[in-house]
Each structure stands twice: as C-alpha cells, then as structure tokens.
Amino acid sequence: MNSKSKGNTFERDMSRMLSLWWTNGKRDDAIWRSASSGALTTVGKGRYLAHTGDFAATDAEAAPLFDKVIIEAKRGYNRYSMQDLLDIPEDAARSNPVWEMFKKLAGACNEQEKVGLLLWKRDRRDLLAFSIKVCHTRPSIMTMYRCLVHTPNFIVYGDTWKEFSSSFSGAQIKSLLDSLDASSVLTPSTPS
C-alpha cells in the first residue's frame, strides 16, 4: 500500500472515530474527510474556510465543532517525536516535518481564530492528540493534561487519544461550544 493510500485509509478511520466520539457512540458518519483534505483552503486562498483541515461535518449535528476547531490528521513521521520540537537548533526547525505540522496548523488557527486539534499516528505507536492554541487568541477549548511546547506564537498540549477522549467527551465539547466566551476553558475531568 502506498503512502497516499495509507493516508486516505487513516483519514477514513479517523472520521469514524471522531464521529463516534462526537455523537457519543451513536453514529460513525457525522464527520468525514473534507473535500481534498484541506487543499481547497490553500487553492482558494481562504474562500473555502468551511473546508479547512482534514475533516468536515457531514450534517448539522457536527457543524458546531468545525465552527471553532480545525482538525488535522497525520500518519507516519516515525523518525520524529515531540522531543524534536524541544531540543533542535532553531535553524534546523525549518526542515523538521513535525515542527512544520504544528506551525501550519497554528497559522490556520490564527487566521480563523480557531483552536487546532492534530491527530498524529506513528506506525506501531498510540494515536496522539494535540490541542494547539494560538497565544494571542481566546483560551483553548481543550486544555490538555500537559503543556508540551510553548513558543511565542502558540502553545501545544498533548496526550494519547485514549486519554483525550476519556477526558473530553463530544458532549462536553458541544456544551462548551454552545456557551463559549472569551474566558471559557475546558479542563479535563479527573477519573473517579
């Protein structure tokens, strides 16, 4: 299987996973891969903002999520880890694909005043979830367990998808989005 086919399969799997999470297990088709997985935003220079990111709502039930959140999915980059964001020389950051993933998503979040969610799966590793907050915009709606990177431009919080999805149900995010204001922050629930 070539890398493009792997990526398409991964995005379809993530679509089902996100749909089940958002609908509390009721539907696996509320969220699906967006048209060209975000390419329209680049091609249209912002005219197609509804398609920003790799996923989009397929019905009104999931639309509120994409009003406030851009979701990207990446698979691979096995030679890299979060550590590569922390201890590489500044001039080497430009050639680091992990740094570029975060920087590109942070840029889109900044332009559209949204929060970013990056799902990253390295081969034979757990699925990771990263919440990206641009520093000068509203607080992140998904404050995660640990702050991994804090640059002058954005903050990255991260955890495994299992931890993230058990701490932030789709219903919790829906409720927050309904009442979101400039000071709203969602903090993880603690296991009982």
C-alpha positions, 0 to 999 in steps of 0.5 A: 500500500502506498503512502497516499493510500495509507493516508486516505485509509487513516483519514477514513478511520479517523472520521469514524472515530471522531464521529463516534466520539462526537455523537457519543457512540451513536453514529460513525458518519457525522464527520468525514474527510473534507473535500481534498483534505484541506487543499481547497483552503490553500487553492482558494486562498481562504474562500473555502474556510468551511473546508479547512483541515482534514475533516468536515461535518457531514450534517448539522449535528457536527457543524458546531465543532468545525465552527471553532476547531480545525482538525488535522490528521497525520500518519507516519513521521516515525523518525520524529517525536515531540522531543524534536520540537524541544531540543533542535537548533532553531535553524534546523526547525525549518526542515523538521516535518513535525515542527512544520505540522504544528506551525501550519496548523497554528497559522490556520488557527490564527487566521480563523481564530480557531483552536487546532486539534492534530491527530498524529499516528506513528506506525506501531505507536498510540494515536496522539492528540494535540490541542494547539492554541494560538497565544494571542487568541481566546483560551483553548477549548481543550486544555490538555493534561500537559503543556508540551511546547510553548513558543511565542506564537502558540502553545501545544498540549498533548496526550494519547487519544485514549486519554483525550477522549476519556477526558473530553467527551463530544458532549462536553465539547458541544456544551462548551461550544454552545456557551463559549466566551472569551474566558471559557476553558475546558479542563479535563475531568479527573477519573473517579 
